[in-house]
Amino acid sequence: MAGIRICGTGSYLPDNLVDNDAYAKIVDTSDEWIRPRTGIVTRPIANGETTWRMGAAAGRRALEAAGVDPGQVGLIVVTSVTPDFLTPSMSCVIQQELGCPGAMCIDINCACTGFVYGLDMARRYLATGDVDTALVVSTEMLSRITNYADRTTCVLFGDGAGAAVVRRGQGLYGAHLAADGTGYSLMFCRQPLPPSPFTHNPPQPDEIYARPEADGHLVMAGHEVYKFAVKAMPQAVEEACKKAGLTPGQLDWVVPHQANIRIIQTAMKNLGLPMERAWVSIGHTGNISSATIPITLDEMVKAGALHPGDRVAMVGFGAGLTYGAAVLEW
Ligand code: UT7
């Protein structure tokens, strides 16, 4: 199967930046705790934006950067755990906003690994020849599901969107996508159940229903997820490299999911790679779930860090628990 070429990237970050001191005013925390434990200094929080509007803005910028007319897009994949609507899909809303008539529209929820899954899915549609141009948009408004009374989660998350225009390419490619569903209850947000005239029994209790605070809010066993991430990230990169015919040592760049600077440092160490080969944006973005990887990629493009022929690994992990990596030639 052919590889892929990322022809253009774009991102959108709200300009409402919230620093660590602002959290110290609402929960028992401090910049002294947050900064060294997570690497986060400030994060953008939506202030009037919606999930789809941020996604559309990032998508438009990616199309402009690629010099691609919206009418040429044959597939839109949108990844999000924080859509504005349960239906219609974010991809349909973004399709009409950008003007991509007739494009196939798919939303996927693979949590923070979403962009990697979305990219790989796009590659498969491109490889069949059914689609010539795909737009992958990852857009998240974590503030929509954040419990601002819970210091163990609220300080971590931000809002924003990133996007990439993807076409078939000649360069090498390998991906490893996986999940461990036994960890489903380590990070979750329950869809509140409205009362119904035909329902007399409460929902069946299970680990998820037993946590009423998870109604509409994310709860997380942070330390357990941390332990999972530092193993899953290097494993995914190694497997993806193997499929691409590379060793991790041949990578020029690792574009990691930005959840915690310590996770990135440990993953790089476990891969035997110096930190200089990872791009870190978490200080000014926080964790924006599936959007962090394309936002980081766009930042790298704008900084002129990526050169033709560079071997780039994108790697994520998140709720599910999902994890995965895609390796490609820039
Ligand atoms: O996209 C994937 C999403 N998942 C993640 O990003 C989770 C990955 N996990 C992490 O990044 C880290 O586990 C955290 C940053 C969430 C927590 O760091 P940690 O070093 O694993 O801390 P911990 O959970 O072991 O907690 C240590 C202490 C606890 O106090 P006690 O029980 O030792 O008295 C926590 O209550 O730190 C306390 N704590 C805080 N203190 C001040 C937890 N959050 C805070 C806070 N401010 N915001």
Boltz pocket constraint, residues with backbone or C-beta under 6 A from the ligand:
constraints:
  - pocket:
      binder: B
      contacts: [[A, 28], [A, 29], [A, 30], [A, 33], [A, 34], [A, 37], [A, 38], [A, 112], [A, 151], [A, 152], [A, 153], [A, 155], [A, 156], [A, 220], [A, 221], [A, 222], [A, 223], [A, 224], [A, 225], [A, 226], [A, 258], [A, 259], [A, 260], [A, 287], [A, 289], [A, 317], [A, 318], [A, 319]]
      max_distance: 6.0
